[in-house]
Amino acid sequence: MNKISRIIKQNLFVALVILPIIIFTIYQMLIATQRYESKTQLIVQQPDSMATMDAGMALLSGLGVPTGNQDTQLVKSYIYSYDMLKHLEESLSIKKHFSDKKYDWISRLKENATNEEFQKYFQGKIRVEIDEKSSVISVYSQAFDPKTSFEINKEIARKSEWFINNISHQLAESQLDFIKKEHQIAEIRLQETKKRLIQFQTEYQLLDPEKEGSAISQIAYELEGKIAVTKAELKAVELTMSNGAPQVIVLKNQVMALESQLDKEKSRLTDSNKSSSINEVLLKFADLKIDLEMALSSYSSSNVSLEKSRIEAYRKLKFLIVVEESKLPEDSKYPEVIYNISLFTILLLIFFGILRIIIATIKELN
């Protein structure tokens, strides 16, 4: 019985450990297709906008706020995306390469693979690593021959650069276009207000109605003063001369003329029946002046907003810079035969040890 048990144990070890190791070793060393890996390093950079503006505009634009590693994560997500896979298929026909029957059936892609299977397979052939300190993005691309690996890696870098540049330009332009439209509206409003003010001045032939009103008021005050002086002279003369005396008649005529002129000047200021009275003109002018001031204030505000938006748009521009160019690999990197066989052996020994413990436990319970 012990002999039979020992034979079973030996056969079990051979069946579960030795034989799989031999098969796996033969596959790794003789059958598994060699895979080549190309590497490139990328980094997302933004312009140094602090060097191109004064301190006031820097504070206005809110510079100095860190952006984190969102851009690097965005690049990583795009590289793993179906859009990237679709582009590589259109430009390099990578599906044909990975499903070629000359490669071993375990390593290659199924010919009738679905898009989801193809994407999952593709994601297993690329690796994206991000250095948290430097934000450098390392991209590794595998293929069954050096040239294809190099071309895939190079195309990934080129397409990623296009993606980052395009999306940053779109964001910047969309924001700037909106502010430009608002600025144009403010500018048109200012020009129209100026035009109405000029038309008003041309219609009434007044450069500044406020000064004109002040001048008329001054004339009226002067006339009132002259009337008072002339009346005083008239009373003095009437005490010594008759009413028919020439000097009395002259002074009376002067008083009448001055009073008539005063009435005309006051009428120009206050006659509500005339649309051209100075008071009416002043009211219209004041409204136009308020409109002009508001339009000018709105234009100034929109001008500041436009400058701020230009700075923000400049800050939003991002560029993907190639730190290390893709290189044509000379030696195959995968499969890592010694590492794979060693790991496989350790896993099988662990599995066999667990199985022996389970069997021994069952025997003891029985």
Buried (B, 14 or more C-beta within 10 A) or exposed (E): EEEEEEEEEEEBBEEBBBEBBEEBBEBBEEEBBBBBBBBBBBBBEBEEBEEEBEEEBBEBBEBEEEEEBEBBEBBBEBBBBEEBBEBBBEEBEBBEBBBBEEBEEEBBBEEEBEEEEBBEBBBEBBBBEBEEEEBBBBBBBBBBBBEBBBBBBBBBBBBBBEBBBEBBBEBBEEBBEEBBEBBEEBBEBBEEBBEBBEEBBEEBEBEEBBEBBEEBBEBBEEBBEBBEEBBEBBEEBBEEBEEEEEEBEEBBEBBEBBBEBBEBBBEBBEBEEEEEBBBBBBEBBEEBBEBBEEBBEBBEEBEEBBBBBBBBBBBBBBEBEBEBEBBEBEEBBBBEEEEBBEEBBEEBBEEBEEBEEEEEEEEEEE
